């Protein structure tokens, strides 16, 4: 959904239409309630930060990948090596992606990476159990 929203925002549209697109995305994920800045107005950057890297948002990509890794570590002895390594490697790769500005430079590439790692995790889990 974030990838589609970012891509849609690049299309030519009126200011009102752009605000409606952003409002739908933020409303669908409760951004207004949890991440409204002091100015009272959410920017696209605020929404992306909240949905991708905010450690206080349990639904953020950051928190979901962190929880997946911690859950995998808790049951490490029952997982195949491939499943553990996929979860661990995904978590470790996320850190430089967030620090080196990939999300800001090329959000589509970042979201493609997230989708790829998600598919890889599912495939490894199904294929090695």
N, CA, C and O atoms as a GROMACS GRO file, in nm:
protein
  516
    1UNK      N    1   0.083  -0.118   0.000
    1UNK     CA    2   0.000   0.000   0.000
    1UNK      C    3   0.088   0.126   0.000
    1UNK      O    4   0.057   0.222  -0.070
    2UNK      N    5   0.194   0.124   0.077
    2UNK     CA    6   0.283   0.241   0.079
    2UNK      C    7   0.349   0.262  -0.056
    2UNK      O    8   0.361   0.375  -0.102
    3UNK      N    9   0.392   0.154  -0.119
    3UNK     CA   10   0.456   0.165  -0.250
    3UNK      C   11   0.359   0.224  -0.352
    3UNK      O   12   0.396   0.313  -0.429
    4UNK      N   13   0.236   0.177  -0.351
    4UNK     CA   14   0.134   0.229  -0.444
    4UNK      C   15   0.108   0.376  -0.415
    4UNK      O   16   0.096   0.456  -0.508
    5UNK      N   17   0.100   0.413  -0.288
    5UNK     CA   18   0.074   0.551  -0.252
    5UNK      C   19   0.187   0.643  -0.298
    5UNK      O   20   0.162   0.751  -0.351
    6UNK      N   21   0.311   0.599  -0.277
    6UNK     CA   22   0.426   0.680  -0.321
    6UNK      C   23   0.425   0.695  -0.472
    6UNK      O   24   0.446   0.804  -0.524
    7UNK      N   25   0.401   0.585  -0.543
    7UNK     CA   26   0.398   0.589  -0.689
    7UNK      C   27   0.285   0.679  -0.738
    7UNK      O   28   0.304   0.758  -0.831
    8UNK      N   29   0.169   0.668  -0.677
    8UNK     CA   30   0.055   0.752  -0.715
    8UNK      C   31   0.084   0.899  -0.692
    8UNK      O   32   0.040   0.985  -0.769
    9UNK      N   33   0.157   0.928  -0.586
    9UNK     CA   34   0.188   1.068  -0.556
    9UNK      C   35   0.276   1.133  -0.661
    9UNK      O   36   0.284   1.256  -0.669
   10UNK      N   37   0.342   1.052  -0.742
   10UNK     CA   38   0.428   1.107  -0.848
   10UNK      C   39   0.349   1.145  -0.973
   10UNK      O   40   0.401   1.214  -1.061
   11UNK      N   41   0.223   1.101  -0.981
   11UNK     CA   42   0.140   1.133  -1.096
   11UNK      C   43   0.093   1.278  -1.088
   11UNK      O   44   0.074   1.332  -0.979
   12UNK      N   45   0.074   1.341  -1.205
   12UNK     CA   46   0.023   1.478  -1.201
   12UNK      C   47  -0.120   1.479  -1.146
   12UNK      O   48  -0.206   1.406  -1.193
   13UNK      N   49  -0.143   1.564  -1.046
   13UNK     CA   50  -0.277   1.577  -0.988
   13UNK      C   51  -0.286   1.710  -0.915
   13UNK      O   52  -0.185   1.773  -0.883
   14UNK      N   53  -0.408   1.750  -0.891
   14UNK     CA   54  -0.429   1.876  -0.819
   14UNK      C   55  -0.385   1.860  -0.673
   14UNK      O   56  -0.371   1.749  -0.622
   15UNK      N   57  -0.364   1.971  -0.609
   15UNK     CA   58  -0.324   1.969  -0.467
   15UNK      C   59  -0.429   1.898  -0.382
   15UNK      O   60  -0.396   1.823  -0.291
   16UNK      N   61  -0.557   1.923  -0.413
   16UNK     CA   62  -0.666   1.862  -0.336
   16UNK      C   63  -0.664   1.710  -0.354
   16UNK      O   64  -0.683   1.636  -0.257
   17UNK      N   65  -0.641   1.663  -0.476
   17UNK     CA   66  -0.636   1.519  -0.501
   17UNK      C   67  -0.518   1.457  -0.428
   17UNK      O   68  -0.530   1.348  -0.373
   18UNK      N   69  -0.404   1.524  -0.428
   18UNK     CA   70  -0.286   1.473  -0.358
   18UNK      C   71  -0.311   1.464  -0.208
   18UNK      O   72  -0.269   1.368  -0.144
   19UNK      N   73  -0.380   1.563  -0.154
   19UNK     CA   74  -0.412   1.560  -0.011
   19UNK      C   75  -0.508   1.447   0.023
   19UNK      O   76  -0.497   1.386   0.129
   20UNK      N   77  -0.603   1.419  -0.068
   20UNK     CA   78  -0.696   1.308  -0.045
   20UNK      C   79  -0.623   1.174  -0.044
   20UNK      O   80  -0.652   1.087   0.038
   21UNK      N   81  -0.527   1.156  -0.138
   21UNK     CA   82  -0.449   1.031  -0.144
   21UNK      C   83  -0.372   1.013  -0.013
   21UNK      O   84  -0.374   0.905   0.045
   22UNK      N   85  -0.304   1.118   0.032
   22UNK     CA   86  -0.228   1.110   0.157
   22UNK      C   87  -0.318   1.086   0.277
   22UNK      O   88  -0.282   1.010   0.367
   23UNK      N   89  -0.433   1.149   0.279
   23UNK     CA   90  -0.526   1.134   0.391
   23UNK      C   91  -0.579   0.991   0.398
   23UNK      O   92  -0.594   0.936   0.507
   24UNK      N   93  -0.607   0.931   0.282
   24UNK     CA   94  -0.656   0.792   0.282
   24UNK      C   95  -0.552   0.699   0.339
   24UNK      O   96  -0.584   0.611   0.419
   25UNK      N   97  -0.427   0.717   0.299
   25UNK     CA   98  -0.321   0.631   0.348
   25UNK      C   99  -0.302   0.647   0.497
   25UNK      O  100  -0.294   0.548   0.571
   26UNK      N  101  -0.294   0.772   0.544
   26UNK     CA  102  -0.271   0.793   0.687
   26UNK      C  103  -0.392   0.750   0.769
   26UNK      O  104  -0.375   0.697   0.879
   27UNK      N  105  -0.512   0.772   0.719
   27UNK     CA  106  -0.631   0.733   0.794
   27UNK      C  107  -0.643   0.582   0.803
   27UNK      O  108  -0.688   0.529   0.905
   28UNK      N  109  -0.604   0.512   0.698
   28UNK     CA  110  -0.617   0.367   0.698
   28UNK      C  111  -0.522   0.302   0.795
   28UNK      O  112  -0.541   0.185   0.830
   29UNK      N  113  -0.421   0.371   0.838
   29UNK     CA  114  -0.323   0.314   0.930
   29UNK      C  115  -0.313   0.390   1.062
   29UNK      O  116  -0.215   0.376   1.135
   30UNK      N  117  -0.414   0.470   1.092
   30UNK     CA  118  -0.421   0.542   1.220
   30UNK      C  119  -0.302   0.634   1.244
   30UNK      O  120  -0.261   0.652   1.359
   31UNK      N  121  -0.246   0.690   1.139
   31UNK     CA  122  -0.132   0.781   1.156
   31UNK      C  123  -0.173   0.906   1.232
   31UNK      O  124  -0.097   0.955   1.315
   32UNK      N  125  -0.292   0.956   1.206
   32UNK     CA  126  -0.334   1.081   1.269
   32UNK      C  127  -0.332   1.072   1.421
   32UNK      O  128  -0.291   1.166   1.488
   33UNK      N  129  -0.376   0.962   1.474
   33UNK     CA  130  -0.386   0.944   1.617
   33UNK      C  131  -0.251   0.934   1.685
   33UNK      O  132  -0.232   0.984   1.795
   34UNK      N  133  -0.155   0.868   1.618
   34UNK     CA  134  -0.029   0.834   1.683
   34UNK      C  135   0.091   0.919   1.644
   34UNK      O  136   0.189   0.924   1.718
   35UNK      N  137   0.085   0.986   1.532
   35UNK     CA  138   0.208   1.052   1.486
   35UNK      C  139   0.188   1.195   1.439
   35UNK      O  140   0.270   1.245   1.362
   36UNK      N  141   0.084   1.260   1.481
   36UNK     CA  142   0.061   1.397   1.438
   36UNK      C  143   0.167   1.488   1.500
   36UNK      O  144   0.180   1.494   1.622
   37UNK      N  145   0.243   1.559   1.416
   37UNK     CA  146   0.346   1.648   1.468
   37UNK      C  147   0.284   1.770   1.535
   37UNK      O  148   0.163   1.791   1.530
   38UNK      N  149   0.369   1.849   1.600
   38UNK     CA  150   0.323   1.968   1.673
   38UNK      C  151   0.245   2.063   1.582
   38UNK      O  152   0.154   2.131   1.628
   39UNK      N  153   0.280   2.067   1.454
   39UNK     CA  154   0.212   2.157   1.361
   39UNK      C  155   0.068   2.114   1.336
   39UNK      O  156  -0.013   2.194   1.288
   40UNK      N  157   0.035   1.988   1.370
   40UNK     CA  158  -0.101   1.939   1.349
   40UNK      C  159  -0.127   1.890   1.209
   40UNK      O  160  -0.237   1.844   1.180
   41UNK      N  161  -0.029   1.899   1.121
   41UNK     CA  162  -0.049   1.859   0.982
   41UNK      C  163   0.052   1.751   0.946
   41UNK      O  164   0.173   1.770   0.959
   42UNK      N  165   0.001   1.639   0.900
   42UNK     CA  166   0.089   1.529   0.857
   42UNK      C  167   0.143   1.555   0.718
   42UNK      O  168   0.069   1.596   0.629
   43UNK      N  169   0.270   1.530   0.701
   43UNK     CA  170   0.331   1.538   0.568
   43UNK      C  171   0.350   1.395   0.517
   43UNK      O  172   0.345   1.300   0.596
   44UNK      N  173   0.372   1.379   0.388
   44UNK     CA  174   0.402   1.244   0.336
   44UNK      C  175   0.523   1.182   0.407
   44UNK      O  176   0.526   1.062   0.430
   45UNK      N  177   0.621   1.262   0.441
   45UNK     CA  178   0.740   1.214   0.514
   45UNK      C  179   0.700   1.158   0.650
   45UNK      O  180   0.751   1.054   0.692
   46UNK      N  181   0.609   1.228   0.720
   46UNK     CA  182   0.562   1.181   0.851
   46UNK      C  183   0.495   1.044   0.839
   46UNK      O  184   0.520   0.955   0.921
   47UNK      N  185   0.412   1.028   0.738
   47UNK     CA  186   0.342   0.901   0.718
   47UNK      C  187   0.442   0.790   0.689
   47UNK      O  188   0.432   0.682   0.747
   48UNK      N  189   0.537   0.815   0.599
   48UNK     CA  190   0.637   0.712   0.568
   48UNK      C  191   0.720   0.676   0.690
   48UNK      O  192   0.744   0.558   0.716
   49UNK      N  193   0.765   0.776   0.764
   49UNK     CA  194   0.844   0.747   0.884
   49UNK      C  195   0.764   0.664   0.984
   49UNK      O  196   0.816   0.568   1.040
   50UNK      N  197   0.640   0.701   1.004
   50UNK     CA  198   0.555   0.628   1.098
   50UNK      C  199   0.533   0.484   1.054
   50UNK      O  200   0.542   0.392   1.135
   51UNK      N  201   0.505   0.465   0.926
   51UNK     CA  202   0.473   0.331   0.877
   51UNK      C  203   0.596   0.244   0.851
   51UNK      O  204   0.585   0.122   0.848
   52UNK      N  205   0.712   0.305   0.833
   52UNK     CA  206   0.832   0.226   0.801
   52UNK      C  207   0.924   0.210   0.921
   52UNK      O  208   0.964   0.098   0.951
   53UNK      N  209   0.959   0.318   0.989
   53UNK     CA  210   1.068   0.308   1.086
   53UNK      C  211   1.035   0.344   1.229
   53UNK      O  212   1.124   0.340   1.314
   54UNK      N  213   0.913   0.379   1.259
   54UNK     CA  214   0.879   0.422   1.394
   54UNK      C  215   0.876   0.303   1.491
   54UNK      O  216   0.790   0.215   1.479
   55UNK      N  217   0.970   0.300   1.588
   55UNK     CA  218   0.972   0.188   1.683
   55UNK      C  219   0.852   0.189   1.778
   55UNK      O  220   0.825   0.090   1.845
   56UNK      N  221   0.780   0.301   1.786
   56UNK     CA  222   0.661   0.309   1.869
   56UNK      C  223   0.536   0.259   1.800
   56UNK      O  224   0.432   0.244   1.864
   57UNK      N  225   0.544   0.234   1.671
   57UNK     CA  226   0.430   0.184   1.594
   57UNK      C  227   0.449   0.035   1.572
   57UNK      O  228   0.532  -0.007   1.490
   58UNK      N  229   0.375  -0.045   1.644
   58UNK     CA  230   0.391  -0.191   1.636
   58UNK      C  231   0.360  -0.247   1.498
   58UNK      O  232   0.392  -0.362   1.469
   59UNK      N  233   0.297  -0.166   1.411
   59UNK     CA  234   0.267  -0.209   1.274
   59UNK      C  235   0.371  -0.162   1.173
   59UNK      O  236   0.361  -0.194   1.055
   60UNK      N  237   0.470  -0.087   1.219
   60UNK     CA  238   0.571  -0.038   1.124
   60UNK      C  239   0.654  -0.155   1.071
   60UNK      O  240   0.665  -0.259   1.136
   61UNK      N  241   0.710  -0.137   0.954
   61UNK     CA  242   0.795  -0.241   0.894
   61UNK      C  243   0.909  -0.274   0.989
   61UNK      O  244   0.942  -0.392   1.007
   62UNK      N  245   0.968  -0.173   1.050
   62UNK     CA  246   1.076  -0.193   1.145
   62UNK      C  247   1.033  -0.287   1.258
   62UNK      O  248   1.101  -0.385   1.287
   63UNK      N  249   0.920  -0.256   1.322
   63UNK     CA  250   0.874  -0.337   1.436
   63UNK      C  251   0.834  -0.479   1.393
   63UNK      O  252   0.859  -0.575   1.466
   64UNK      N  253   0.772  -0.491   1.277
   64UNK     CA  254   0.731  -0.623   1.231
   64UNK      C  255   0.853  -0.711   1.204
   64UNK      O  256   0.854  -0.829   1.241
   65UNK      N  257   0.955  -0.656   1.141
   65UNK     CA  258   1.076  -0.736   1.114
   65UNK      C  259   1.152  -0.765   1.243
   65UNK      O  260   1.210  -0.872   1.257
   66UNK      N  261   1.152  -0.670   1.334
   66UNK     CA  262   1.218  -0.693   1.463
   66UNK      C  263   1.146  -0.805   1.539
   66UNK      O  264   1.212  -0.894   1.594
   67UNK      N  265   1.015  -0.802   1.542
   67UNK     CA  266   0.937  -0.905   1.612
   67UNK      C  267   0.956  -1.041   1.546
   67UNK      O  268   0.967  -1.143   1.615
   68UNK      N  269   0.960  -1.044   1.412
   68UNK     CA  270   0.981  -1.171   1.342
   68UNK      C  271   1.115  -1.231   1.380
   68UNK      O  272   1.126  -1.351   1.405
   69UNK      N  273   1.218  -1.147   1.385
   69UNK     CA  274   1.350  -1.198   1.421
   69UNK      C  275   1.354  -1.245   1.566
   69UNK      O  276   1.409  -1.351   1.595
   70UNK      N  277   1.297  -1.167   1.657
   70UNK     CA  278   1.297  -1.206   1.798
   70UNK      C  279   1.217  -1.333   1.821
   70UNK      O  280   1.257  -1.418   1.900
   71UNK      N  281   1.104  -1.347   1.754
   71UNK     CA  282   1.025  -1.469   1.765
   71UNK      C  283   1.101  -1.589   1.709
   71UNK      O  284   1.098  -1.698   1.766
   72UNK      N  285   1.170  -1.568   1.597
   72UNK     CA  286   1.250  -1.676   1.538
   72UNK      C  287   1.364  -1.714   1.632
   72UNK      O  288   1.396  -1.832   1.648
   73UNK      N  289   1.425  -1.615   1.694
   73UNK     CA  290   1.535  -1.644   1.786
   73UNK      C  291   1.485  -1.723   1.907
   73UNK      O  292   1.556  -1.810   1.958
   74UNK      N  293   1.365  -1.693   1.952
   74UNK     CA  294   1.309  -1.761   2.069
   74UNK      C  295   1.286  -1.910   2.043
   74UNK      O  296   1.292  -1.991   2.135
   75UNK      N  297   1.260  -1.945   1.918
   75UNK     CA  298   1.236  -2.086   1.884
   75UNK      C  299   1.342  -2.138   1.789
   75UNK      O  300   1.317  -2.231   1.711
   76UNK      N  301   1.459  -2.080   1.795
   76UNK     CA  302   1.569  -2.111   1.702
   76UNK      C  303   1.593  -2.260   1.686
   76UNK      O  304   1.619  -2.306   1.575
   77UNK      N  305   1.584  -2.335   1.794
   77UNK     CA  306   1.610  -2.479   1.789
   77UNK      C  307   1.510  -2.559   1.708
   77UNK      O  308   1.538  -2.672   1.668
   78UNK      N  309   1.393  -2.502   1.684
   78UNK     CA  310   1.290  -2.574   1.608
   78UNK      C  311   1.283  -2.530   1.462
   78UNK      O  312   1.208  -2.589   1.384
   79UNK      N  313   1.359  -2.429   1.425
   79UNK     CA  314   1.357  -2.378   1.288
   79UNK      C  315   1.468  -2.442   1.206
   79UNK      O  316   1.570  -2.485   1.259
   80UNK      N  317   1.446  -2.447   1.076
   80UNK     CA  318   1.555  -2.489   0.990
   80UNK      C  319   1.657  -2.376   0.985
   80UNK      O  320   1.625  -2.260   1.013
   81UNK      N  321   1.778  -2.410   0.950
   81UNK     CA  322   1.884  -2.310   0.938
   81UNK      C  323   1.846  -2.203   0.837
   81UNK      O  324   1.871  -2.085   0.857
   82UNK      N  325   1.784  -2.246   0.728
   82UNK     CA  326   1.745  -2.151   0.622
   82UNK      C  327   1.644  -2.049   0.671
   82UNK      O  328   1.653  -1.931   0.636
   83UNK      N  329   1.547  -2.093   0.750
   83UNK     CA  330   1.445  -2.001   0.801
   83UNK      C  331   1.510  -1.900   0.895
   83UNK      O  332   1.487  -1.780   0.882
   84UNK      N  333   1.591  -1.948   0.989
   84UNK     CA  334   1.658  -1.857   1.082
   84UNK      C  335   1.745  -1.758   1.006
   84UNK      O  336   1.739  -1.638   1.032
   85UNK      N  337   1.826  -1.807   0.914
   85UNK     CA  338   1.917  -1.718   0.842
   85UNK      C  339   1.842  -1.614   0.759
   85UNK      O  340   1.887  -1.500   0.747
   86UNK      N  341   1.729  -1.651   0.703
   86UNK     CA  342   1.649  -1.555   0.625
   86UNK      C  343   1.596  -1.445   0.715
   86UNK      O  344   1.606  -1.327   0.680
   87UNK      N  345   1.539  -1.481   0.830
   87UNK     CA  346   1.487  -1.379   0.922
   87UNK      C  347   1.600  -1.292   0.975
   87UNK      O  348   1.588  -1.169   0.977
   88UNK      N  349   1.707  -1.353   1.016
   88UNK     CA  350   1.819  -1.278   1.072
   88UNK      C  351   1.882  -1.186   0.967
   88UNK      O  352   1.910  -1.069   0.995
   89UNK      N  353   1.903  -1.237   0.848
   89UNK     CA  354   1.964  -1.157   0.741
   89UNK      C  355   1.874  -1.041   0.701
   89UNK      O  356   1.922  -0.931   0.674
   90UNK      N  357   1.744  -1.064   0.698
   90UNK     CA  358   1.650  -0.956   0.665
   90UNK      C  359   1.662  -0.844   0.769
   90UNK      O  360   1.669  -0.727   0.733
   91UNK      N  361   1.664  -0.880   0.895
   91UNK     CA  362   1.677  -0.780   1.001
   91UNK      C  363   1.808  -0.704   0.989
   91UNK      O  364   1.812  -0.582   1.002
   92UNK      N  365   1.916  -0.778   0.964
   92UNK     CA  366   2.047  -0.714   0.954
   92UNK      C  367   2.057  -0.622   0.831
   92UNK      O  368   2.121  -0.518   0.837
   93UNK      N  369   1.994  -0.660   0.721
   93UNK     CA  370   1.994  -0.577   0.600
   93UNK      C  371   1.908  -0.452   0.617
   93UNK      O  372   1.936  -0.348   0.557
   94UNK      N  373   1.804  -0.461   0.699
   94UNK     CA  374   1.716  -0.347   0.720
   94UNK      C  375   1.790  -0.228   0.780
   94UNK      O  376   1.766  -0.114   0.742
   95UNK      N  377   1.880  -0.256   0.872
   95UNK     CA  378   1.950  -0.148   0.943
   95UNK      C  379   2.022  -0.052   0.848
   95UNK      O  380   1.997   0.069   0.855
   96UNK      N  381   2.110  -0.101   0.760
   96UNK     CA  382   2.175  -0.005   0.669
   96UNK      C  383   2.078   0.060   0.569
   96UNK      O  384   2.099   0.175   0.529
   97UNK      N  385   1.973  -0.012   0.530
   97UNK     CA  386   1.874   0.049   0.439
   97UNK      C  387   1.810   0.171   0.504
   97UNK      O  388   1.788   0.272   0.437
   98UNK      N  389   1.780   0.163   0.632
   98UNK     CA  390   1.718   0.276   0.700
   98UNK      C  391   1.819   0.388   0.728
   98UNK      O  392   1.783   0.505   0.727
   99UNK      N  393   1.944   0.350   0.752
   99UNK     CA  394   2.045   0.452   0.785
   99UNK      C  395   2.103   0.520   0.662
   99UNK      O  396   2.139   0.638   0.669
  100UNK      N  397   2.112   0.450   0.549
  100UNK     CA  398   2.177   0.509   0.432
  100UNK      C  399   2.081   0.589   0.344
  100UNK      O  400   2.120   0.641   0.240
  101UNK      N  401   1.956   0.600   0.386
  101UNK     CA  402   1.862   0.686   0.315
  101UNK      C  403   1.797   0.624   0.192
  101UNK      O  404   1.747   0.697   0.106
  102UNK      N  405   1.797   0.491   0.181
  102UNK     CA  406   1.734   0.427   0.065
  102UNK      C  407   1.587   0.466   0.054
  102UNK      O  408   1.538   0.492  -0.056
  103UNK      N  409   1.517   0.470   0.166
  103UNK     CA  410   1.375   0.506   0.164
  103UNK      C  411   1.355   0.646   0.107
  103UNK      O  412   1.262   0.669   0.030
  104UNK      N  413   1.441   0.739   0.144
  104UNK     CA  414   1.429   0.876   0.094
  104UNK      C  415   1.471   0.887  -0.053
  104UNK      O  416   1.406   0.955  -0.132
  105UNK      N  417   1.580   0.819  -0.090
  105UNK     CA  418   1.632   0.827  -0.227
  105UNK      C  419   1.543   0.755  -0.326
  105UNK      O  420   1.512   0.808  -0.433
  106UNK      N  421   1.502   0.633  -0.290
  106UNK     CA  422   1.424   0.551  -0.383
  106UNK      C  423   1.325   0.464  -0.306
  106UNK      O  424   1.350   0.346  -0.283
  107UNK      N  425   1.212   0.524  -0.267
  107UNK     CA  426   1.115   0.448  -0.188
  107UNK      C  427   1.068   0.321  -0.258
  107UNK      O  428   1.046   0.218  -0.194
  108UNK      N  429   1.053   0.327  -0.391
  108UNK     CA  430   1.009   0.208  -0.464
  108UNK      C  431   1.109   0.094  -0.447
  108UNK      O  432   1.069  -0.021  -0.426
  109UNK      N  433   1.237   0.123  -0.456
  109UNK     CA  434   1.339   0.019  -0.438
  109UNK      C  435   1.333  -0.039  -0.296
  109UNK      O  436   1.346  -0.160  -0.278
  110UNK      N  437   1.314   0.047  -0.197
  110UNK     CA  438   1.303   0.000  -0.059
  110UNK      C  439   1.183  -0.094  -0.045
  110UNK      O  440   1.196  -0.202   0.013
  111UNK      N  441   1.068  -0.054  -0.097
  111UNK     CA  442   0.948  -0.137  -0.085
  111UNK      C  443   0.961  -0.266  -0.166
  111UNK      O  444   0.907  -0.369  -0.125
  112UNK      N  445   1.030  -0.262  -0.278
  112UNK     CA  446   1.057  -0.385  -0.353
  112UNK      C  447   1.143  -0.479  -0.270
  112UNK      O  448   1.121  -0.600  -0.271
  113UNK      N  449   1.242  -0.425  -0.199
  113UNK     CA  450   1.326  -0.507  -0.112
  113UNK      C  451   1.240  -0.572  -0.002
  113UNK      O  452   1.256  -0.690   0.026
  114UNK      N  453   1.150  -0.495   0.059
  114UNK     CA  454   1.062  -0.548   0.164
  114UNK      C  455   0.977  -0.661   0.107
  114UNK      O  456   0.964  -0.766   0.170
  115UNK      N  457   0.919  -0.640  -0.010
  115UNK     CA  458   0.834  -0.744  -0.071
  115UNK      C  459   0.916  -0.868  -0.105
  115UNK      O  460   0.872  -0.981  -0.081
  116UNK      N  461   1.035  -0.849  -0.160
  116UNK     CA  462   1.122  -0.962  -0.194
  116UNK      C  463   1.156  -1.043  -0.069
  116UNK      O  464   1.147  -1.166  -0.070
  117UNK      N  465   1.196  -0.974   0.038
  117UNK     CA  466   1.233  -1.045   0.161
  117UNK      C  467   1.112  -1.116   0.221
  117UNK      O  468   1.127  -1.224   0.278
  118UNK      N  469   0.995  -1.058   0.210
  118UNK     CA  470   0.874  -1.122   0.259
  118UNK      C  471   0.845  -1.250   0.181
  118UNK      O  472   0.815  -1.354   0.240
  119UNK      N  473   0.855  -1.242   0.048
  119UNK     CA  474   0.833  -1.361  -0.035
  119UNK      C  475   0.939  -1.467  -0.008
  119UNK      O  476   0.909  -1.586  -0.003
  120UNK      N  477   1.062  -1.423   0.009
  120UNK     CA  478   1.172  -1.516   0.038
  120UNK      C  479   1.147  -1.588   0.170
  120UNK      O  480   1.164  -1.709   0.179
  121UNK      N  481   1.106  -1.514   0.271
  121UNK     CA  482   1.079  -1.574   0.401
  121UNK      C  483   0.968  -1.679   0.392
  121UNK      O  484   0.979  -1.788   0.447
  122UNK      N  485   0.862  -1.644   0.323
  122UNK     CA  486   0.751  -1.739   0.306
  122UNK      C  487   0.796  -1.863   0.230
  122UNK      O  488   0.764  -1.975   0.268
  123UNK      N  489   0.870  -1.841   0.123
  123UNK     CA  490   0.915  -1.954   0.042
  123UNK      C  491   1.009  -2.047   0.118
  123UNK      O  492   0.998  -2.169   0.108
  124UNK      N  493   1.102  -1.989   0.194
  124UNK     CA  494   1.196  -2.070   0.271
  124UNK      C  495   1.120  -2.146   0.380
  124UNK      O  496   1.149  -2.263   0.407
  125UNK      N  497   1.024  -2.081   0.442
  125UNK     CA  498   0.948  -2.146   0.548
  125UNK      C  499   0.867  -2.265   0.492
  125UNK      O  500   0.866  -2.373   0.550
  126UNK      N  501   0.802  -2.244   0.381
  126UNK     CA  502   0.722  -2.351   0.320
  126UNK      C  503   0.812  -2.460   0.263
  126UNK      O  504   0.781  -2.579   0.273
  127UNK      N  505   0.923  -2.420   0.202
  127UNK     CA  506   1.009  -2.516   0.133
  127UNK      C  507   1.100  -2.598   0.220
  127UNK      O  508   1.154  -2.699   0.174
  128UNK      N  509   1.119  -2.558   0.348
  128UNK     CA  510   1.215  -2.633   0.430
  128UNK      C  511   1.153  -2.695   0.554
  128UNK      O  512   1.225  -2.748   0.639
  129UNK      N  513   1.022  -2.691   0.566
  129UNK     CA  514   0.960  -2.752   0.685
  129UNK      C  515   0.899  -2.886   0.655
  129UNK      O  516   0.843  -2.950   0.744
   0.00000   0.00000   0.00000
